[in-house]
Amino acid sequence: MKKDKVKVIDDVWTEDHIRTFLTVRPHDNSDQNFHMLLKAYQSMRAEDFKLFVDFFRAEDRQVNATGLDGRSVLDIVLEHRHGTDYADILRAAGATQ
């Protein structure tokens, strides 16, 4: 059976697309700031994530917000072997452990 969709790799994200993550809201009782950062981290390449974090901070949002389990996005990123660039971006924006 032939696939009907072509996989798109390294699609270019516009600033408007990146800004849409500022409207992402959790479906549980988790912190909105945490949820936005986590979804952006899970969805974006490092260079797009950096731009998102700049927009995020411009709205005076909290990079140290935590999820329901008490972990921050930085805590989660540091558990991933390819998270170094993302961790550096978060630290540069003021994230701490």
C-alpha positions as CSV (number, residue, x, y, z in Angstrom):
1,M,0.0,0.0,0.0
2,K,1.4,3.4,-1.0
3,K,1.6,6.2,1.5
4,D,-0.5,9.2,0.6
5,K,1.4,11.8,2.5
6,V,5.0,13.0,2.2
7,K,6.9,13.4,5.4
8,V,8.1,17.0,5.8
9,I,11.4,17.5,7.5
10,D,12.9,20.8,8.6
11,D,9.8,22.8,7.7
12,V,10.5,26.5,8.2
13,W,8.5,28.0,11.0
14,T,7.4,31.6,10.7
15,E,7.3,34.0,13.6
16,D,3.5,33.9,13.6
17,H,3.5,30.1,13.8
18,I,5.9,30.2,16.7
19,R,3.8,32.9,18.5
20,T,0.8,30.6,18.3
21,F,2.4,28.5,21.1
22,L,1.7,31.5,23.4
23,T,-2.0,30.6,23.2
24,V,-1.6,27.0,24.1
25,R,-3.5,26.1,27.2
26,P,-3.4,23.0,29.4
27,H,-6.4,20.6,29.6
28,D,-5.6,19.8,33.2
29,N,-4.8,22.1,36.1
30,S,-1.1,22.5,35.2
31,D,0.5,26.0,35.1
32,Q,0.0,27.7,31.7
33,N,3.6,28.9,31.5
34,F,4.9,25.4,32.1
35,H,2.5,24.0,29.6
36,M,3.5,26.5,26.9
37,L,7.2,26.0,27.4
38,L,6.9,22.2,27.4
39,K,4.8,22.1,24.2
40,A,7.2,24.4,22.5
41,Y,10.2,22.3,23.5
42,Q,8.5,19.1,22.3
43,S,7.6,20.7,19.0
44,M,10.4,23.0,17.9
45,R,14.0,22.9,16.8
46,A,16.4,24.7,19.1
47,E,16.6,27.9,16.9
48,D,12.8,28.1,16.8
49,F,12.5,27.4,20.5
50,K,15.0,30.3,21.2
51,L,12.7,32.7,19.3
52,F,9.7,31.3,21.2
53,V,11.4,31.8,24.6
54,D,12.2,35.4,23.5
55,F,8.5,36.0,22.8
56,F,7.6,34.2,26.0
57,R,9.9,36.4,28.2
58,A,8.7,39.5,26.4
59,E,5.3,38.7,27.8
60,D,6.9,38.5,31.3
61,R,6.1,34.8,31.6
62,Q,7.9,32.5,34.0
63,V,10.5,30.1,32.7
64,N,10.8,28.4,36.1
65,A,7.1,27.4,36.2
66,T,6.5,23.8,37.2
67,G,4.2,21.0,36.2
68,L,1.9,19.1,38.5
69,D,4.8,16.8,39.5
70,G,6.9,19.8,40.6
71,R,9.5,19.6,37.8
72,S,10.3,22.6,35.5
73,V,10.8,22.4,31.8
74,L,14.5,22.8,32.4
75,D,14.4,19.7,34.7
76,I,12.7,17.7,32.0
77,V,15.1,18.9,29.2
78,L,18.1,18.0,31.2
79,E,16.9,14.3,31.3
80,H,17.1,14.2,27.5
81,R,20.4,13.4,25.8
82,H,19.7,15.9,23.0
83,G,18.5,18.6,25.4
84,T,21.7,20.6,25.8
85,D,20.9,23.4,23.4
86,Y,17.4,23.8,24.8
87,A,18.8,23.8,28.4
88,D,21.2,26.5,27.4
89,I,18.4,28.6,25.9
90,L,16.3,28.2,29.1
91,R,19.2,29.1,31.3
92,A,20.0,32.2,29.2
93,A,16.4,33.2,29.8
94,G,16.8,32.9,33.6
95,A,15.7,29.3,34.2
96,T,17.3,27.7,37.3
97,Q,17.1,24.3,39.0
